[in-house]
Amino acid sequence: MTSEQGSIFFTREGTWERESYRMMSHAKQTRQTRRITHASNDTLLTILETLPGALFVVDDAVTIVYANANAQAITGTAPEALRGNPFWRGAPQLVSPSLYQAVQKTRQSQALTEVAYVSPVTQRWLHVQLSPTVGGLLLQFQEGSAPSAPAQHQQTFPQSEQLSAAILEHISDRLVILTPEGMILAINQRPLADAQVRREEIIGRPLAETPWWSYTPATQERLRAAIAQANRGETVRFEARICPQPGSYLDLAITITPHRDDESTLTYLICTGLDITERKREEELRALVDAIPQLVWIAGPDGSITYNNQPLIDYLAMTLEQVQGDGWMAAVHPEDRQQVREAWQTSIQTGVPYEMEQRYQDGTSGAYRWFLVRGVPQRNAQGTILHWVGTCTDIEEQKQAEERITASEQNWRVLAETVPQLVWTTRPDGRTDYVNQRYCDVTQAAFEQLRDYGWRQFVHPEDI
């Protein structure tokens, strides 16, 4: 069928009014296509405009070449605006996997088909009759209630294939039904909510051209390649990062499954997306933690070790299984174990952060090194400890430096205590902070009497 200036062709019977049947009686009798006169064309167009329900005629490419006035009521778009547009994009309120299958069946069988389904946009039942025409199809839509039984010529589909709106909306994953070429036939609410778009804005468009997939060419091409692979009958699985809104990203585990009918013909693709954003972020965080030189660990609320980063595993030369629970205590210096165990249990029981200097054994060389170990509890909104996150900072060089200073101070004190002179030191403000024993002996005073400015009382007043 074309516009008023063109011609209308039919090859088989439809359900139209008696007058249209009479106009096509010769075609029916001879089973050949017949051109209708201009006067008959005007009459038929008048009849089509008065038929109940919305009427569409599409060509072999499923492009709308005619839509009656009632089509505006069901789509909200004027007929002249519908013409020339792909049906799946021009009338998204009517698109569903069931209708898509019916269109494919009618084109292949060239037989009258009827189908009933729920519009994913309006949530209304639609009854559709599909009739083949020369170079296309004629589709008549009527709104109604759920069918009680299939009509005589109705092409029925298994319930699992219809994927009703109720089932779609209760699936927690992101789910899209695609044509073999990747065009969206149905979509549940999750991805629409992610992108804050309406269903009718997406239906009939290629999935790869939706905002959340088209933000980078590489992501688009990965999806297109997966659809092409699924179109060859393969189930495809891959991970992808999508962008539902600017600055907002989701990591999904995508599965695209081809669906075939009883005759093994590919009818549509089922694309599901499982949100793995948290898992991916955890993997990225673990990769980052493994890359830093500091030793990092995580423990459960009871103090049992549940994670060591790779540098810590490498240092201890112990597997995660070996350090789990309190297996890590085997790496603590025997002289430190009791103090470490008591301090760690105190932190677990009280919830206060853990901080301790302790020695860990190098699992390769057997030598012990000093570490400053800190652990901080991570809590939920109710204040309950979820786990502990801790670090082990190597302070071996610092401890050796402290020991050298301590040894130097001890040597200095020994020297100061053995000389026959009175030895003292003060701060820059003149307050005494050390005197040797000979100083105490001469003044007959304890250091507490001499410290700060106490030494003045033992100096002759004329000398002060």
Salt bridges, closest charged atoms under 4 A:
GLU13 OE2 - LYS28 NZ 3.08
ASP42 OD2 - HIS38 NE2 3.47
GLU143 OE1 - ARG124 NH2 3.48
GLU161 OE2 - HIS259 NE2 3.85
GLU169 OE2 - ARG199 NH2 2.60
ASP194 OD2 - ARG174 NE 2.51
GLU200 OE2 - ARG198 NH1 2.87
GLU201 OE2 - ARG198 NE 3.28
GLU221 OE2 - ARG224 NH1 2.92
GLU234 OE2 - ARG232 NE 3.92
GLU239 OE2 - ARG279 NH2 2.61
GLU239 OE1 - LYS280 NZ 3.22
ASP251 OD1 - ARG241 NE 2.88
ASP261 OD2 - LYS105 NZ 3.24
ASP275 OD2 - ARG174 NH2 3.92
GLU278 OE2 - ARG281 NH1 3.70
GLU282 OE2 - ARG286 NH2 3.13
GLU283 OE2 - ARG279 NE 3.33
GLU283 OE1 - LYS280 NZ 3.70
GLU284 OE2 - ARG241 NH2 2.94
GLU335 OE1 - ARG359 NH2 3.17
ASP336 OD1 - ARG359 NH2 2.95
GLU355 OE1 - ARG374 NE 3.19
GLU357 OE1 - LYS399 NZ 3.15
ASP394 OD2 - ARG369 NE 2.82
ASP429 OD2 - ARG431 NE 2.85
GLU448 OE2 - ARG451 NH1 3.25
